[in-house]
């Protein structure tokens, strides 16, 4: 993350993303595949590291995207197989959605994981203030499925919607969006046009 000043002089927190270039590996159509989509490849592999099944798709990361306009019966994909998708498809002022794997926080208690209140710290309390409390019921006398309890926290797919594109630098393949995005530094993320 970083920060910059906008035209009004306000300080804006931004996240800088290396976006592409990505190569279009396959274009799917409604007639042939049942739905319109296209596959993008990012970070090309060295030729000696490519195995036989991956011939023609020599990329470290391959992801499939549906078109932004989901009009029934129409295929709104502008890309052809072999095209390069660059960061210049985004314009400043546009809203985007960013998806990625959030930071893993390991095994956490219910207070941190689910924002539980915890017990009283005073007034005669002799027990740990950060415990869960009662988890069972009087009937059917067991812990029901789905109960919020301590466990592993984070490392899940998270999508942050409605992020504003602040700056685009096509010569360096950099994209700056306002605010924070999921995941640690260097993790793979997906940036797409915002569709509610």
Backbone as a printed PyTorch tensor [residue, N CA C, xyz], in Angstrom:
tensor([[[  0.8360,  -1.1830,   0.0000],
         [  0.0000,   0.0000,   0.0000],
         [  0.8780,   1.2420,   0.0000]],

        [[  0.2700,   2.3380,  -0.4410],
         [  0.9570,   3.6240,  -0.4800],
         [ -0.1000,   4.7090,  -0.3130]],

        [[  0.2750,   5.9470,  -0.6050],
         [ -0.6810,   7.0400,  -0.5280],
         [ -0.2820,   8.1350,  -1.5020]],

        [[ -1.2710,   8.9290,  -1.9100],
         [ -1.0040,  10.0730,  -2.7790],
         [ -2.0520,  11.1440,  -2.5150]],

        [[ -1.7890,  12.3430,  -3.0360],
         [ -2.7140,  13.4610,  -2.8860],
         [ -3.5430,  13.5890,  -4.1530]],

        [[ -4.8540,  13.7740,  -4.0030],
         [ -5.7170,  13.9800,  -5.1650],
         [ -5.7460,  15.4520,  -5.5550]],

        [[ -6.5750,  15.7880,  -6.5400],
         [ -6.6070,  17.1680,  -7.0380],
         [ -7.1590,  18.1550,  -6.0050]],

        [[ -7.9180,  17.6670,  -5.0040],
         [ -8.4220,  18.5440,  -3.9500],
         [ -7.3990,  18.7510,  -2.8320]],

        [[ -6.3190,  17.9780,  -2.8660],
         [ -5.3150,  18.0810,  -1.8130],
         [ -5.5380,  17.1060,  -0.6760]],

        [[ -6.5000,  16.1780,  -0.8130],
         [ -6.7690,  15.1830,   0.2270],
         [ -5.8340,  13.9920,   0.0610]],

        [[ -5.4250,  13.4180,   1.1890],
         [ -4.5630,  12.2360,   1.1790],
         [ -5.4010,  10.9930,   0.8990]],

        [[ -5.0100,  10.2150,  -0.1090],
         [ -5.7770,   9.0430,  -0.5330],
         [ -4.9320,   7.7880,  -0.3220]],

        [[ -5.4220,   6.7980,   0.4750],
         [ -4.6930,   5.5260,   0.5980],
         [ -4.9210,   4.6780,  -0.6480]],

        [[ -3.8530,   4.1420,  -1.2150],
         [ -3.9680,   3.3470,  -2.4450],
         [ -3.2140,   2.0260,  -2.2950]],

        [[ -3.5880,   1.0790,  -3.1240],
         [ -2.8540,  -0.1780,  -3.2640],
         [ -2.3880,  -0.2790,  -4.7030]],

        [[ -1.0920,  -0.5570,  -4.8900],
         [ -0.5160,  -0.6500,  -6.2290],
         [ -0.5000,  -2.1170,  -6.6450]],

        [[ -1.0770,  -2.4050,  -7.8200],
         [ -1.2250,  -3.7720,  -8.3180],
         [ -0.4870,  -3.9000,  -9.6360]],

        [[  0.3160,  -4.9750,  -9.7700],
         [  0.9050,  -5.3010, -11.0690],
         [ -0.1330,  -6.1020, -11.8460]],

        [[ -0.6750,  -5.4980, -12.8970],
         [ -1.7910,  -6.1000, -13.6270],
         [ -1.3820,  -6.4250, -15.0570]],

        [[ -0.9850,  -7.6640, -15.2670],
         [ -0.7020,  -8.1290, -16.6330],
         [  0.7060,  -7.8310, -17.0870]],

        [[  0.9290,  -7.9930, -18.3920],
         [ -0.0420,  -8.3650, -19.4160],
         [ -0.4460,  -9.8360, -19.3290]],

        [[ -1.7060, -10.1080, -19.6460],
         [ -2.2510, -11.4610, -19.6400],
         [ -2.5970, -11.8530, -21.0720]],

        [[ -2.3670, -13.1130, -21.4030],
         [ -2.6480, -13.6020, -22.7520],
         [ -3.9610, -14.3700, -22.7600]],

        [[ -4.7830, -14.1330, -23.7810],
         [ -6.0440, -14.8730, -23.9390],
         [ -5.7090, -16.2480, -24.5030]],

        [[ -5.9470, -17.2990, -23.7100],
         [ -5.6080, -18.6580, -24.1180],
         [ -6.7600, -19.3730, -24.8080]],

        [[ -7.9960, -19.0560, -24.4010],
         [ -9.1560, -19.7280, -24.9780],
         [-10.3800, -18.8230, -24.8600]],

        [[-11.2060, -18.8170, -25.8780],
         [-12.4740, -18.0760, -25.8530],
         [-13.6090, -19.0860, -25.9220]],

        [[-14.4920, -19.0680, -24.9340],
         [-15.6300, -19.9910, -24.8950],
         [-16.8900, -19.2560, -25.3440]],

        [[-17.7320, -19.9540, -26.0810],
         [-18.9710, -19.3700, -26.5770],
         [-20.1740, -20.1520, -26.0530]],

        [[-21.3330, -19.5060, -26.0970],
         [-22.5710, -20.1470, -25.6230],
         [-22.9470, -21.3310, -26.4960]],

        [[-22.7030, -21.2300, -27.8060],
         [-23.0640, -22.3080, -28.7240],
         [-22.1840, -23.5440, -28.5290]],

        [[-20.8900, -23.3330, -28.3790],
         [-19.9540, -24.4580, -28.3140],
         [-19.7890, -25.0130, -26.9070]],

        [[-19.6440, -24.1220, -25.8970],
         [-19.3200, -24.5560, -24.5330],
         [-20.4800, -24.4000, -23.5520]],

        [[-21.5670, -23.7520, -23.9610],
         [-22.7110, -23.5960, -23.0800],
         [-22.7490, -22.2760, -22.3250]],

        [[-21.6470, -21.5470, -22.2980],
         [-21.6040, -20.2500, -21.6330],
         [-20.4500, -19.4330, -22.2130]],

        [[-20.5930, -18.0980, -22.2650],
         [-19.5000, -17.2700, -22.7740],
         [-18.4670, -16.9910, -21.6850]],

        [[-17.2000, -17.1680, -22.0200],
         [-16.1080, -16.8980, -21.0860],
         [-14.7930, -16.8550, -21.8550]],

        [[-13.7450, -16.4130, -21.1870],
         [-12.4140, -16.4630, -21.7790],
         [-11.3930, -16.7860, -20.7000]],

        [[-10.3410, -17.5320, -21.1000],
         [ -9.2650, -17.9120, -20.1880],
         [ -8.0790, -16.9920, -20.3900]],

        [[ -7.5230, -16.5220, -19.2590],
         [ -6.3380, -15.6710, -19.2970],
         [ -5.1770, -16.3850, -18.6340]],

        [[ -3.9780, -16.2150, -19.2050],
         [ -2.7560, -16.7500, -18.6260],
         [ -1.8540, -15.6150, -18.1630]],

        [[ -1.2600, -15.7670, -16.9630],
         [ -0.3920, -14.7450, -16.3890],
         [  0.9190, -15.3790, -15.9550]],

        [[  2.0340, -14.6950, -16.1650],
         [  3.3950, -15.1280, -15.8420],
         [  3.7880, -16.3620, -16.6570]],

        [[  4.3400, -16.1080, -17.8160],
         [  4.7360, -17.1760, -18.7290],
         [  5.8730, -18.0030, -18.1360]],

        [[  5.8000, -19.3260, -18.3100],
         [  6.8130, -20.2400, -17.7740],
         [  7.9940, -20.3630, -18.7360]],

        [[  9.1280, -20.7840, -18.1810],
         [ 10.3080, -21.0520, -19.0060],
         [ 10.0420, -22.3320, -19.7950]],

        [[ 10.5040, -22.3780, -21.0360],
         [ 10.1820, -23.4960, -21.9440],
         [ 10.5860, -24.8510, -21.3680]],

        [[ 11.7100, -24.9400, -20.6670],
         [ 12.1740, -26.2470, -20.1630],
         [ 11.3090, -26.7510, -18.9990]],

        [[ 10.5020, -25.8780, -18.3720],
         [  9.6710, -26.2870, -17.2470],
         [  8.2630, -26.7130, -17.6630]],

        [[  7.9710, -26.6880, -18.9590],
         [  6.6190, -26.9930, -19.4340],
         [  6.4870, -28.4920, -19.6960]],

        [[  5.4850, -29.1120, -19.0890],
         [  5.2120, -30.5340, -19.3030],
         [  4.3130, -30.7080, -20.5230]],

        [[  4.1950, -31.9500, -20.9930],
         [  3.4520, -32.2380, -22.2130],
         [  1.9810, -31.7950, -22.1650]],

        [[  1.2410, -32.0480, -21.0630],
         [ -0.1600, -31.6440, -21.0510],
         [ -0.3640, -30.1230, -21.0940]],

        [[  0.6780, -29.3590, -20.7490],
         [  0.5590, -27.9060, -20.6970],
         [  1.0220, -27.2210, -21.9740]],

        [[  1.3240, -27.9710, -23.0300],
         [  1.7560, -27.3660, -24.2890],
         [  0.6660, -26.4400, -24.8180]],

        [[  1.0430, -25.2220, -25.1540],
         [  0.0910, -24.2360, -25.6240],
         [ -0.4640, -23.3630, -24.5140]],

        [[ -0.3010, -23.7840, -23.2390],
         [ -0.7620, -22.9930, -22.0890],
         [  0.3730, -22.8690, -21.0860]],

        [[  1.4930, -22.3170, -21.5290],
         [  2.7030, -22.2530, -20.7120],
         [  2.6750, -21.0570, -19.7700]],

        [[  1.7480, -21.0680, -18.8120],
         [  1.6300, -19.9640, -17.8710],
         [  1.5100, -20.5080, -16.4560]],

        [[  2.0560, -19.7380, -15.5150],
         [  2.0090, -20.1390, -14.1070],
         [  0.5800, -20.0910, -13.5610]],

        [[ -0.1740, -19.0650, -13.9520],
         [ -1.5430, -18.8920, -13.4650],
         [ -2.5000, -18.8190, -14.6440]],

        [[ -3.5610, -19.6230, -14.6070],
         [ -4.5990, -19.6040, -15.6420],
         [ -5.9410, -19.4420, -14.9390]],

        [[ -6.6930, -18.4140, -15.3330],
         [ -7.9980, -18.1500, -14.7400],
         [ -9.0280, -17.9140, -15.8310]],

        [[-10.2850, -18.2370, -15.5100],
         [-11.3780, -18.0620, -16.4610],
         [-12.2880, -16.9400, -15.9840]],

        [[-12.6880, -16.0730, -16.9070],
         [-13.5350, -14.9300, -16.5960],
         [-14.7670, -14.9440, -17.4780]],

        [[-15.9020, -14.5760, -16.8860],
         [-17.1250, -14.3710, -17.6550],
         [-17.1500, -12.9180, -18.1090]],

        [[-17.8140, -12.6160, -19.2280],
         [-17.8760, -11.2190, -19.6680],
         [-18.6620, -10.3580, -18.6870]],

        [[-18.3500,  -9.0600, -18.6870],
         [-18.9850,  -8.1240, -17.7580],
         [-20.4650,  -7.9690, -18.0460]],

        [[-20.8280,  -7.8630, -19.3390],
         [-22.2280,  -7.6910, -19.7200],
         [-22.8740,  -9.0600, -19.8620]],

        [[-23.7850,  -9.4130, -18.9580],
         [-24.4040, -10.7410, -18.9640],
         [-25.7440, -10.7130, -19.6810]],

        [[-25.7730, -10.2310, -20.9130],
         [-27.0030, -10.1710, -21.6930],
         [-27.3430, -11.5720, -22.1990]],

        [[-28.5950, -11.9470, -22.0730],
         [-29.0280, -13.2850, -22.4910],
         [-28.8820, -13.4550, -24.0050]],

        [[-28.2720, -14.5480, -24.3940],
         [-28.1960, -14.9050, -25.8020],
         [-27.1190, -14.1850, -26.5930]],

        [[-26.4240, -13.2250, -25.9910],
         [-25.3970, -12.4890, -26.7230],
         [-24.0330, -12.7860, -26.1390]],

        [[-23.0460, -12.8830, -27.0070],
         [-21.6740, -13.0920, -26.5790],
         [-20.9440, -11.7590, -26.6860]],

        [[-20.6760, -11.1120, -25.5400],
         [-20.1240,  -9.7650, -25.5250],
         [-18.5990,  -9.7610, -25.3470]],

        [[-17.9020, -10.8260, -25.7040],
         [-16.4550, -10.8820, -25.5430],
         [-15.7850, -10.1860, -26.7220]],

        [[-14.9000,  -9.2310, -26.4100],
         [-14.2120,  -8.4980, -27.4560],
         [-12.8610,  -9.1200, -27.7970]],

        [[-12.3810, -10.0430, -26.9610],
         [-11.0420, -10.5970, -27.1480],
         [-11.0600, -11.7980, -28.0830]],

        [[ -9.9200, -12.0040, -28.7770],
         [ -9.7150, -13.1970, -29.5960],
         [ -8.5720, -13.9890, -29.0120]],

        [[ -8.5060, -15.2600, -29.3490],
         [ -7.4430, -16.1180, -28.8410],
         [ -6.0830, -15.5980, -29.2900]],

        [[ -5.1550, -15.4590, -28.3350],
         [ -3.8180, -14.9550, -28.6300],
         [ -3.6390, -13.4770, -28.3370]],

        [[ -4.7480, -12.7520, -28.0600],
         [ -4.6470, -11.3220, -27.7460],
         [ -3.9900, -11.1110, -26.3850]],

        [[ -3.3870,  -9.9370, -26.2020],
         [ -2.8220,  -9.5480, -24.9110],
         [ -3.7860,  -8.5830, -24.2280]],

        [[ -4.1350,  -8.8970, -22.9870],
         [ -4.9810,  -8.0150, -22.1800],
         [ -4.0460,  -7.2150, -21.2860]],

        [[ -4.0340,  -5.8960, -21.4880],
         [ -3.1270,  -5.0280, -20.7380],
         [ -3.8990,  -4.1980, -19.7360]],

        [[ -3.1520,  -3.5470, -18.8620],
         [ -3.7560,  -2.7390, -17.8060],
         [ -4.4750,  -1.5150, -18.3710]],

        [[ -4.2340,  -1.1870, -19.6200],
         [ -4.8550,  -0.0170, -20.2410],
         [ -6.3690,  -0.1890, -20.4550]],

        [[ -6.9200,  -1.3970, -20.2160],
         [ -8.3750,  -1.5720, -20.3270],
         [ -9.1110,  -0.8640, -19.1830]],

        [[ -8.3870,  -0.5350, -18.0910],
         [ -8.9720,   0.2020, -16.9760],
         [ -8.6970,   1.6900, -17.1570]],

        [[ -9.6360,   2.5110, -16.7100],
         [ -9.4860,   3.9680, -16.8010],
         [ -9.6640,   4.5650, -15.4070]],

        [[ -8.9350,   5.6440, -15.0870],
         [ -9.1230,   6.2850, -13.7800],
         [-10.5660,   6.7440, -13.5950]],

        [[-11.0850,   6.5350, -12.3860],
         [-12.4720,   6.8700, -12.0900],
         [-13.4160,   5.6940, -12.2100]],

        [[-12.9470,   4.5800, -12.7780],
         [-13.7710,   3.3770, -12.9380],
         [-13.8200,   2.6160, -11.6160]],

        [[-14.9270,   1.8990, -11.3750],
         [-15.0720,   1.0500, -10.1880],
         [-14.7370,  -0.3880, -10.5640]],

        [[-13.9780,  -1.0870,  -9.6920],
         [-13.5840,  -2.4720,  -9.9510],
         [-13.8480,  -3.3270,  -8.7160]],

        [[-13.8740,  -4.6450,  -8.9270],
         [-13.9300,  -5.6250,  -7.8450],
         [-12.6080,  -6.3750,  -7.8240]],

        [[-12.0660,  -6.6000,  -6.6210],
         [-10.7970,  -7.3030,  -6.4640],
         [-11.0330,  -8.5330,  -5.5990]],

        [[-10.6480,  -9.7160,  -6.1050],
         [-10.8050, -10.9690,  -5.3700],
         [ -9.4430, -11.5930,  -5.1200]],

        [[ -9.2960, -12.2400,  -3.9700],
         [ -8.0440, -12.9120,  -3.6460],
         [ -8.1890, -13.7320,  -2.3810]],

        [[ -7.1060, -14.4090,  -2.0040],
         [ -7.0810, -15.2140,  -0.7820],
         [ -6.5950, -14.3280,   0.3590]],

        [[ -7.4000, -14.2260,   1.4250],
         [ -7.0560, -13.3630,   2.5500],
         [ -5.8970, -13.9400,   3.3540]],

        [[ -5.3090, -13.1100,   4.1940],
         [ -4.1940, -13.5360,   5.0450],
         [ -4.6660, -14.6100,   6.0230]],

        [[ -3.8730, -15.6500,   6.2010],
         [ -4.1880, -16.6870,   7.1760],
         [ -3.7370, -16.2630,   8.5610]],

        [[ -4.6120, -16.4150,   9.5680],
         [ -4.2860, -15.9870,  10.9250],
         [ -4.1790, -17.1500,  11.8970]],

        [[ -4.2870, -18.3810,  11.3870],
         [ -4.1210, -19.5410,  12.2420],
         [ -5.3310, -19.7920,  13.1380]],

        [[ -5.1130, -20.5850,  14.1920],
         [ -6.1950, -20.9470,  15.1170],
         [ -6.4620, -19.7720,  16.0500]],

        [[ -7.7090, -19.2820,  16.0470],
         [ -8.0780, -18.1330,  16.8700],
         [ -9.3080, -18.4580,  17.6960]],

        [[ -9.4400, -17.7510,  18.8130],
         [-10.5950, -17.9190,  19.6810],
         [-11.8290, -17.2360,  19.1200]],

        [[-12.9570, -17.4320,  19.7980],
         [-14.2310, -16.9150,  19.3030],
         [-14.2970, -15.4010,  19.3690]],

        [[-13.5990, -14.7700,  20.3230],
         [-13.6530, -13.3160,  20.4550],
         [-13.0040, -12.6520,  19.2410]],

        [[-11.8530, -13.1540,  18.8150],
         [-11.1950, -12.5640,  17.6440],
         [-11.8500, -13.0380,  16.3490]],

        [[-12.2030, -14.3100,  16.2860],
         [-12.6970, -14.8750,  15.0270],
         [-14.0960, -14.3920,  14.6830]],

        [[-14.9820, -14.3190,  15.6750],
         [-16.3840, -13.9670,  15.4190],
         [-16.8040, -12.6590,  16.0840]],

        [[-15.8660, -11.9360,  16.7050],
         [-16.1450, -10.6550,  17.3750],
         [-17.1370, -10.8220,  18.5300]],

        [[-16.9930, -11.9390,  19.2970],
         [-17.8570, -12.1350,  20.4580],
         [-17.5200, -11.1070,  21.5430]],

        [[-18.4930, -10.8340,  22.4100],
         [-18.3400,  -9.8320,  23.4650],
         [-17.3900, -10.3060,  24.5570]],

        [[-17.4220, -11.5670,  24.8880],
         [-16.6350, -12.0810,  26.0180],
         [-17.4130, -11.9320,  27.3190]],

        [[-16.8700, -12.4840,  28.3970],
         [-17.5480, -12.4350,  29.6890],
         [-17.1130, -11.2040,  30.4650]],

        [[-17.7890, -10.9640,  31.5990],
         [-17.4160,  -9.8430,  32.4600],
         [-16.0220, -10.0580,  33.0240]],

        [[-15.2700,  -8.9790,  33.1490],
         [-13.9290,  -9.0640,  33.7210],
         [-13.9680,  -8.8530,  35.2340]],

        [[-15.0620,  -8.2800,  35.7530],
         [-15.1740,  -7.9920,  37.1950],
         [-16.5010,  -8.5370,  37.7090]],

        [[-16.9520,  -8.0120,  38.8390],
         [-18.2330,  -8.3850,  39.4660],
         [-18.2910,  -9.8770,  39.7670]],

        [[-17.2350, -10.3870,  40.3800],
         [-17.2380, -11.7620,  40.8500],
         [-16.9260, -12.8060,  39.8080]],

        [[-16.4430, -12.4070,  38.6430],
         [-16.1190, -13.3860,  37.6070],
         [-14.8180, -14.0930,  37.9590]],

        [[-14.8460, -15.4210,  37.9920],
         [-13.6510, -16.1990,  38.3070],
         [-13.1320, -16.9560,  37.0930]],

        [[-13.7230, -16.7230,  35.9440],
         [-13.3580, -17.4930,  34.7540],
         [-12.7040, -16.5890,  33.7170]],

        [[-12.1550, -17.2190,  32.7110],
         [-11.5030, -16.4900,  31.6260],
         [-12.5290, -15.6010,  30.9170]],

        [[-12.1660, -14.3280,  30.6880],
         [-13.1040, -13.3870,  30.0840],
         [-13.2760, -13.6070,  28.5840]],

        [[-12.3820, -14.3430,  27.9300],
         [-12.4440, -14.4760,  26.4720],
         [-12.9330, -15.8620,  26.0360]],

        [[-13.6620, -16.5330,  26.9160],
         [-14.1950, -17.8440,  26.5420],
         [-15.5200, -17.6940,  25.8020]],

        [[-15.9440, -18.8040,  25.2250],
         [-17.1000, -18.8200,  24.3420],
         [-18.4240, -18.7580,  25.1000]],

        [[-18.5250, -19.4040,  26.2450],
         [-19.8050, -19.5110,  26.9430],
         [-20.4940, -20.8160,  26.5850]],

        [[-21.7700, -20.8960,  26.8230],
         [-22.5230, -22.1130,  26.5710],
         [-22.6720, -22.3500,  25.0680]],

        [[-22.4560, -23.5980,  24.6340],
         [-22.5930, -23.9170,  23.2150],
         [-23.7160, -24.9150,  22.9550]],

        [[-24.1860, -25.6030,  23.9710],
         [-25.2280, -26.6020,  23.7980],
         [-26.6100, -26.0080,  23.9650]],

        [[-27.6230, -26.8580,  23.8310],
         [-29.0100, -26.4440,  24.0290],
         [-29.6840, -27.4310,  24.9630]],

        [[-30.8400, -27.0370,  25.5380],
         [-31.5680, -27.9560,  26.4080],
         [-32.1710, -29.0990,  25.5940]],

        [[-32.5250, -28.8000,  24.3620],
         [-32.9820, -29.8560,  23.4550],
         [-32.4740, -29.5060,  22.0740]],

        [[-31.8370, -30.3750,  21.3440],
         [-31.6880, -31.8170,  21.4510],
         [-30.4470, -32.2890,  22.2070]],

        [[-29.9330, -31.4930,  23.1520],
         [-28.8200, -31.8720,  24.0280],
         [-27.5590, -32.2520,  23.2680]],

        [[-27.2180, -31.4210,  22.3080],
         [-25.9580, -31.5880,  21.5780],
         [-25.6030, -30.2480,  20.9520]],

        [[-24.3770, -30.1630,  20.4510],
         [-23.9500, -28.9430,  19.7780],
         [-24.4340, -29.0060,  18.3350]],

        [[-25.2220, -28.0110,  17.9180],
         [-25.7800, -28.0030,  16.5780],
         [-24.7170, -27.6320,  15.5460]],

        [[-24.8980, -28.1280,  14.3350],
         [-23.9700, -27.8050,  13.2480],
         [-24.0200, -26.3200,  12.9290]],

        [[-22.8670, -25.7720,  12.5840],
         [-22.7990, -24.3740,  12.2110],
         [-22.5720, -23.4150,  13.3630]],

        [[-22.4010, -23.9480,  14.5650],
         [-22.1740, -23.1010,  15.7360],
         [-20.8560, -22.3510,  15.5880]],

        [[-20.8570, -21.0550,  15.8920],
         [-19.6300, -20.2580,  15.8230],
         [-18.7310, -20.6210,  16.9930]],

        [[-17.5480, -21.1730,  16.6750],
         [-16.6270, -21.6500,  17.6960],
         [-15.1970, -21.2820,  17.3170]],

        [[-14.2420, -21.4930,  18.2190],
         [-12.8470, -21.2470,  17.8520],
         [-12.4140, -22.1430,  16.7020]],

        [[-11.4330, -21.6910,  15.9240],
         [-10.9500, -22.4830,  14.7970],
         [-10.0270, -21.6600,  13.9230]],

        [[ -9.7070, -22.2000,  12.7530],
         [ -8.8080, -21.5050,  11.8420],
         [ -9.4830, -20.2790,  11.2410]],

        [[ -8.7270, -19.2030,  11.1780],
         [ -9.2730, -17.9320,  10.7150],
         [ -8.4820, -17.4480,   9.5040]],

        [[ -9.1870, -16.9100,   8.5250],
         [ -8.5410, -16.3550,   7.3380],
         [ -8.2460, -17.4150,   6.2920]],

        [[ -7.4060, -17.0380,   5.3070],
         [ -7.0250, -17.8950,   4.1860],
         [ -8.2610, -18.4100,   3.4410]],

        [[ -9.1730, -17.4780,   3.1360],
         [-10.3630, -17.7920,   2.3530],
         [-10.4780, -16.7790,   1.2250]],

        [[-11.2450, -17.1310,   0.2090],
         [-11.4430, -16.2140,  -0.9130],
         [-12.3400, -15.0610,  -0.4780]],

        [[-11.8460, -13.8430,  -0.6820],
         [-12.5570, -12.6370,  -0.2920],
         [-12.6450, -11.7200,  -1.5030]],

        [[-13.7940, -11.0790,  -1.6970],
         [-13.9770, -10.1070,  -2.7710],
         [-14.3040,  -8.7540,  -2.1700]],

        [[-13.5470,  -7.7350,  -2.5910],
         [-13.8060,  -6.3610,  -2.1720],
         [-14.3800,  -5.6290,  -3.3760]],

        [[-15.6080,  -5.1520,  -3.2470],
         [-16.2970,  -4.4910,  -4.3560],
         [-16.1540,  -2.9790,  -4.2850]],

        [[-16.4600,  -2.3370,  -5.4020],
         [-16.6200,  -0.8920,  -5.4550],
         [-15.3310,  -0.1280,  -5.1480]],

        [[-14.1780,  -0.6370,  -5.5930],
         [-12.9140,   0.0720,  -5.4070],
         [-12.6870,   1.0120,  -6.5880]],

        [[-12.2440,   2.2080,  -6.3040],
         [-12.0490,   3.2300,  -7.3280],
         [-10.6420,   3.1360,  -7.9080]],

        [[-10.5390,   3.1220,  -9.2470],
         [ -9.2360,   3.1580,  -9.9120],
         [ -8.7310,   4.5980,  -9.8640]],

        [[ -7.5790,   4.7980,  -9.2200],
         [ -7.0320,   6.1370,  -9.0430],
         [ -6.0470,   6.4790, -10.1560]],

        [[ -5.1790,   5.5080, -10.5000],
         [ -4.1530,   5.7810, -11.5030],
         [ -3.8450,   4.5150, -12.2920]],

        [[ -3.5320,   4.6960, -13.5820],
         [ -3.1310,   3.5920, -14.4590],
         [ -1.8220,   3.9700, -15.1310]],

        [[ -0.8130,   3.0790, -15.0460],
         [  0.4800,   3.3070, -15.6940],
         [  0.7330,   2.1640, -16.6740]],

        [[  0.3080,   2.2970, -17.9540],
         [  0.4170,   1.1960, -18.9240],
         [  1.8590,   0.7720, -19.2190]],

        [[  2.8040,   1.7140, -19.1910],
         [  4.1930,   1.3580, -19.5190],
         [  4.8410,   0.4700, -18.4590]],

        [[  4.3330,   0.5280, -17.2110],
         [  4.8730,  -0.3130, -16.1390],
         [  3.9010,  -1.4230, -15.7270]],

        [[  2.7270,  -1.5020, -16.3670],
         [  1.6740,  -2.4780, -16.0390],
         [  1.2090,  -2.3370, -14.5910]],

        [[  1.0750,  -1.1130, -14.1200],
         [  0.6710,  -0.8700, -12.7410],
         [ -0.7110,  -0.2300, -12.6970]],

        [[ -1.4610,  -0.6410, -11.6770],
         [ -2.8130,  -0.1550, -11.4500],
         [ -2.9090,   0.2560,  -9.9860]],

        [[ -3.3790,   1.4610,  -9.7050],
         [ -3.5300,   1.9310,  -8.3290],
         [ -5.0100,   2.0710,  -8.0190]],

        [[ -5.4700,   1.3660,  -6.9710],
         [ -6.8660,   1.4460,  -6.5520],
         [ -6.9350,   2.0370,  -5.1540]],

        [[ -8.0430,   2.7250,  -4.8760],
         [ -8.2130,   3.3570,  -3.5710],
         [ -8.5900,   2.3110,  -2.5280]],

        [[ -7.8670,   2.2610,  -1.4120],
         [ -8.1860,   1.3620,  -0.3150],
         [ -7.3530,   0.0950,  -0.3320]],

        [[ -7.7290,  -0.8420,   0.5250],
         [ -6.9930,  -2.0900,   0.7130],
         [ -7.6320,  -3.2210,  -0.0800]],

        [[ -6.8320,  -4.2250,  -0.4030],
         [ -7.3060,  -5.4060,  -1.1150],
         [ -6.9460,  -6.6420,  -0.2990]],

        [[ -7.6040,  -7.7790,  -0.5240],
         [ -7.3170,  -8.9680,   0.2840],
         [ -5.9720,  -9.5820,  -0.0500]],

        [[ -5.3700, -10.2370,   0.9470],
         [ -4.1500, -11.0090,   0.7240],
         [ -2.8870, -10.2900,   1.1320]],

        [[ -1.8100, -11.0800,   1.2260],
         [ -0.4990, -10.5260,   1.5710],
         [  0.1760, -10.0010,   0.3130]],

        [[  1.3570,  -9.4210,   0.4750],
         [  2.1190,  -8.9180,  -0.6660],
         [  2.5390, -10.0700,  -1.5690]],

        [[  2.4150,  -9.8880,  -2.8750],
         [  2.8690, -10.8890,  -3.8320],
         [  1.8610, -11.9710,  -4.1560]],

        [[  0.6700, -11.9430,  -3.5530],
         [ -0.3240, -12.9840,  -3.8060],
         [ -1.0800, -12.6750,  -5.1020]],

        [[ -1.5880, -13.7310,  -5.7610],
         [ -2.3410, -13.5660,  -7.0050],
         [ -3.7540, -13.0620,  -6.6830]],

        [[ -4.1870, -12.0260,  -7.4010],
         [ -5.5340, -11.4920,  -7.2360],
         [ -6.1940, -11.3650,  -8.5980]],

        [[ -7.5050, -11.1940,  -8.5930],
         [ -8.2610, -11.0020,  -9.8280],
         [ -8.9320,  -9.6380,  -9.7780]],

        [[ -8.7080,  -8.8320, -10.8000],
         [ -9.3270,  -7.5100, -10.9010],
         [-10.3100,  -7.5610, -12.0610]],

        [[-11.5620,  -7.2290, -11.7950],
         [-12.5830,  -7.2340, -12.8410],
         [-13.4810,  -6.0170, -12.6920]],

        [[-14.1830,  -5.6720, -13.7520],
         [-15.1200,  -4.5500, -13.6900],
         [-16.1920,  -4.8190, -12.6530]],

        [[-16.5980,  -3.7920, -11.9360],
         [-17.5570,  -3.9580, -10.8510],
         [-18.9640,  -4.1490, -11.4010]],

        [[-19.5760,  -5.2930, -11.0870],
         [-20.9690,  -5.5760, -11.4390],
         [-21.6740,  -5.9920, -10.1820]],

        [[-22.7060,  -5.2240,  -9.7810],
         [-23.4200,  -5.5530,  -8.5470],
         [-24.3570,  -6.7160,  -8.7970]]])
